[in-house]
Amino acid sequence: MTSGSGTRTQLDLPQMTGLGAHILIWTYFVTISVLGLLSLDDVHSPLPVYISIALFAAVWTLLTQDTQPRVGLGASIFTIAASVIATVISSDNAIVGGFSQWYVGAGALSMFYLSLRRRELLAWAGFAAIGVVVILWGLSTEDRLLEAVLLVARQAPFVLVGSLFSVGMRRTRKRLDGIHDVEIARAAAEAAALARTAERSRRLAGLDAAVGTQLQRIADGSELTDDDRAELVIAEARLRDSLRARQLDLPEIVSAVQRARRRGITVVLLDDRYPLALPNGALSSITEAAVHTLNNASTGAVTIRLLPAGRPVLATVVTDDKEYSRIEIPAP
């Protein structure tokens, strides 16, 4: 149970940080506290009972406030210390077995909780310390050693189940994470393949639009005129532009370039910025300057270049006509 509300992408270990887990934990605390209070007639003094209840109340409060997947080291040590202290002060206080020995179960459940929160070694160390205290108490009496051994043995499965469950869940999560990684890699490979196919289709469509008619005439064996050869030269330049100036491969610019080349103007398009995209709003300024210059050029050459990123100038439009002119589009 977790306190987060986001989408889970992994199999989470039980963290017992949600409202349902808190209700369950505190319900158990209230239950063992009532059992401890009901067994006051079976103890020498009620004071150790009150102190033990207060210790476990502090333990539950601290653990429920710690919402990390792995409980903190400080909280773990405090849980162990409080459980051992409660066992020490309560063992000699119990006159008979039964509910008066509630503190052992409370300590075992605390260790069970630690094992679920990825502190298996500390949980077993804490339970071993509780068990040693109980066994020493049994040795200090004349006929209660067996009772002490059975008391520890009955609680050990709690910690064992918690540890096995925690380890099993982590292994399962690792396997699921491995499957998840494989699926991601497969999806990435499929996306790359689709992107390559889309790019190939786009280029084939551009090729067909540029020289499809001329290529079909060549395939049919038709004789090409001088105008056809001139169009093929223009189409070849158009394909070259699409490779070395991708971000300038726009319908408005392409049309203006084609018209200028048919008028005998040499046009060079360069994109030294690729693959970095142009800033938002900059493309319209570049397009306006390029189209205006191309439409007004009558002779000579026009060079339109996107400069590398990081420079104060975003693009240049250079005209080598009757007079040399240079237009600079500053970076926003």
C-alpha positions, -999 to +999 in steps of 0.1 A: +000+000+000+014+034-010+006+069-003+013+081-038-015+087-063+006+085-095+006+057-120+027+028-109+052+014-134+067-012-111+055-038-087+059-020-054+067-038-022+042-034+006+051-001+022+023+002+047+021+039+043-014+043+031-046+049+051-057+013+050-024+000+063-024+027+091-058+016+102-047-020+103-016-013+122-033+010+148-062-015+151-036-041+161-020-017+185-053-010+202-060-047+204-027-056+221-030-026+244-064-038+255-051-073+261-022-059+281-046-038+302-070-068+307-041-089+320-031-065+348-042-091+373-016-115+359+014-092+364+033-081+395+031-043+386+010-024+361+038+002+355+058-020+330+026-026+311+020+011+307+056+018+297+055-010+271+023+003+256+038+038+254+070+023+237+050+005+211+028+036+205+060+055+198+072+027+174+039+027+154+039+065+153+075+066+140+070+038+114+038+052+100+055+087+096+083+071+076+069+068+041+100+058+023+099+024+005+128+013+028+123+023+064+151+045+077+180+031+097+172+054+127+136+043+128+146+006+125+171+009+154+145+026+175+119-001+168+144-028+178+155-010+209+119-002+220+108-038+214+138-052+234+132-028+263+096-037+265+105-074+266+131-068+293+108-049+317+078-071+310+093-106+312+099-108+349+066-089+354+044-116+340+031-140+366+015-165+342+015-169+304-012-160+280-023-124+274+002-111+299+030-119+274+015-098+247+047-078+244+065-107+226+038-107+199+040-070+196+077-071+192+075-099+166+050-079+146+073-049+147+101-071+132+076-084+106+069-048+096+106-041+093+111-071+071+084-059+048+101-026+046+134-040+032+151-044+066+152-082+068+186-084+085+177-058+111+144-075+117+160-109+124+186-092+146+159-075+165+138-107+169+170-126+179+175-100+207+139-104+218+143-142+218+175-140+238+158-119+265+128-143+267+151-174+268+172-158+296+141-151+315+131-187+311+165-198+323+162-176+354+130-194+365+127-229+378+101-244+354+094-218+327+122-224+301+100-245+279+073-219+280+099-193+269+111-215+241+076-221+228+068-184+231+097-175+209+090-203+185+054-193+180+064-158+170+093-166+147+070-174+117+059-138+116+094-126+108+100-155+085+069-149+064+077-112+062+113-119+050+102-145+024+075-123+011+098-092+009+125-112-010+100-129-033+084-096-042+117-080-050+127-109-072+093-107-090+098-070-094+132-075-110+118-100-134+089-076-143+114-048-147+134-069-171+103-077-191+094-040-190+129-030-203+126-056-231+092-042-241+106-007-241+136-017-263+112-035-287+089-005-289+119+018-295+131-005-323+096-006-339+093+032-336+127+036-353+117+012-381+085+031-386+104+064-386+128+051-412+099+039-433+082+072-430+113+091-439+120+068-469+084+073-481+087+111-477+119+112-497+104+090-524+074+112-526+097+143-529+117+125-556+086+117-575+073+152-572+106+167-584+116+144-612+089+118-615+077+131-649+112+133-664+122+099-651+090+084-666+098+100-699+133+086-698+119+052-689+095+054-718+124+062-742+112+097-750+137+122-763+144+150-738+145+186-749+168+213-737+140+225-714+136+190-700+173+188-693+172+223-676+143+211-654+163+180-645+192+202-634+168+223-613+152+191-598+186+177-589+194+210-571+160+207-554+169+172-541+203+185-529+186+213-510+163+188-492+194+170-479+216+198-467+189+223-457+160+203-442+146+231-421+144+253-452+125+227-472+092+246-470+067+251-498+071+289-499+109+287-500+110+258-525+087+276-549+107+308-547+139+289-552+125+271-583+114+303-599+148+320-592+167+290-607+145+291-638+156+328-642+192+316-642+200+326-606+223+303-586+207+295-553+225+278-524+206+266-493+226+256-462+215+244-428+244+244-403+220+243-374+205+208-380+195+187-361+187+215-336+153+230-343+148+267-349+133+288-321+096+293-320+085+322-343+119+325-361+109+304-391+084+330-404+110+358-404+135+336-422+109+325-448+098+361-454+133+374-459+143+344-482+112+346-504+115+384-507+151+382-517+146+354-542+117+371-559+136+403-563+169+387-575+175+391-613+211+379-617+240+365-598+236+342-568+216+340-535+228+320-505+205+313-476+221+298-446+210+288-411+240+294-387+250+270-359+232+273-326+246+297-300+254+326-323+237+360-321+227+357-357+202+330-366+204+331-404+218+351-432+205+358-467+233+369-490+228+383-525+257+386-550+238+405-577+247+438-593+254+449-557+264+427-527+238+426-499+235+407-467+204+403-445+209+389-410+181+375-389+191+378-352+184+351-328+155+358-305 
